[in-house]
Amino acid sequence: MSATYCMCEGMRQPRTARGSKNGCRASVQSYSGSVCISNRIDDDGTLKVQVGTNDGSSCYSDYNSHDFVGTFEEFKALLKLNKDIKDGKVSVVRHRAKK
């Protein structure tokens, strides 16, 4: 089995594509925007994730800037934090950009 792989399901049966330790990339697209995700496995065996967005229909993040780059565990923690914020379980403080 490949170290990484992608799966796609649309109007037909699910399909998979093989990746490697260097990862694979997938995007979910519409004319209004796209979510671009890639993963790879570091030399120490850590699964790394990159998530980005594009305002158009593209498999590449806008200006190659990713909204998230980190480990799989950090990504899961970010999603949990987002859910806790939406559920009102976490107090949110407004931050200002440093000048």
Secondary structure, 3 states (H helix, E strand, C coil): CCCCEEEECCCCCCEEEECECCEEEEEEEECCEEEEEEEEECCCCCEEEEEEEECCCCCCCHHHCCCEEEEHHHHHHHHHHHHHHHCCCCCCCCCCCCC
